[in-house]
Amino acid sequence: MTLDPLLAYARRMDRADGLAHYRKRFEGVASEVVYFDGNSLGRPPVAAIERMQRFMTDDWGGRLIRGWDEAWLQLPTEIGDRIGRAVIEAKAGQTVIGDSTTVLLYKLARAAVDAQVARDPDRREIVLDTDNFPTDRYVLEGIARERGLRVRWIEVELTSGVTPEQLAEVAGPQTALVVLSHVAYRSAYLADAPELTRIAHDAGALILWDLCHSAGSVPIKADAWGFDLAVGCTYKYLNGGPGSPAFAYVRDDLQRVLEQPIQGWFGTADQFGMGPAYQPVPGIRRYLSGTSPIVAMLPMEETLAMIEEAGIAALRAKSVALTQFAIELAEAWLAPLGVTLASPGDPAERGGHVTLHHDAMREVTARLWQRDVIPDYRDPGGLRIGLSPLSTSFEEVHRGFTATVEVLRGILAERAGLG
Ligand SMILES: *Cc1c(COP(=O)(O)O)cnc(C)c1O
């Protein structure tokens, strides 16, 4: 039997891949498990295991409460600056590790709309798209209710995302804030962030970028693109572990103006003075609220070290090659079974995952999990395949698609038998 040319291609790609050696630096890759969900929860970096053990014995166990003064109080800004440098191209002092993405979204969006309404009481609209991530929609609807504002919805196609034309149509003198995802969680649509930011600014609005699905897989230039505000997950492409805290970016000149709503002692000028009134510390720290989740901040540092070494440009190049290969396999093997691409076909408009549509995909996903092939399912009928560039190999993609076509064929045969 001759070797499947697509398998031969996958092996050639792995041999030529300058990032291939990073795969071994993640736990679990020696097993046969195919992991297609690194965009939801990245694999653990091996180095984080030892780091966590050392933290328990030496840092926590050995230093006890002294650890706060000696190191931990600085970690939110230290790691924030590292993300600024290696992941979002933001100069120091603008990025901090805080709470969950949801809570940071609330704090920054509330700060932004309050400042806008104070400056111009006619700015009463928040612009959002109907396919933005659920938590973004829910948080912003809550803020609108709380502050007596309106949400202006942009309707988007499920296979793409917000275009500059669509934003230009709705942004105007009534817009306080625009909230968009850089990479759409469902379709992987990669928004034109510099252009959309410019359009928001031309309308006098502030813009808050959700970078959850782009941080660590797509180049981001927060400063050069003129971002006002951004938030992003660290447990997806940054492999921080389940529930690892998110990062927030606030452009430095806005830090003097934007007052966050959860006034806690970790954001004050004299935290251990414990004075009678809240006095925010100048700078990015003012967006902290309560005690920082130090334990959950440690694993992501191991991924940041890898990204600092490899560079986002190399990660993006591999990510594009991986999604292209997945689309090629889907066209060769799954399209004849009725599967369609629910992500942009042009890699310049696509992030690090690929969504494939078929009405059997919920069942396909359940059966794949039983076979240790792990994508995820998103309604309606979407098989979502996340291909984390540091930890995924081309042969792994081939293995996953081999299983997918077998499973889908089986389901279709059962259906035909029932008919
Ligand atoms: C994953 C994700 C979130 C998750 O927010 P949490 O507060 O961490 O649950 C938010 N927004 C986007 C776009 C996401 O992809």
The ligand as a Gaussian input file, in Angstrom:
#p B3LYP/6-31G(d) Opt

LIG

0 1
 C      -12.983000      32.374000      26.264000
 C      -13.514000      33.738000      26.064000
 C      -13.986000      34.498000      27.155000
 C      -14.042000      33.876000      28.528000
 O      -14.201000      34.737000      29.601000
 P      -13.989000      34.165000      31.073000
 O      -14.311000      35.275000      31.973000
 O      -12.575000      33.669000      31.160000
 O      -14.905000      32.999000      31.261000
 C      -14.411000      35.792000      26.899000
 N      -14.390000      36.299000      25.647000
 C      -13.953000      35.587000      24.580000
 C      -13.940000      36.188000      23.215000
 C      -13.522000      34.283000      24.760000
 O      -13.102000      33.561000      23.715000

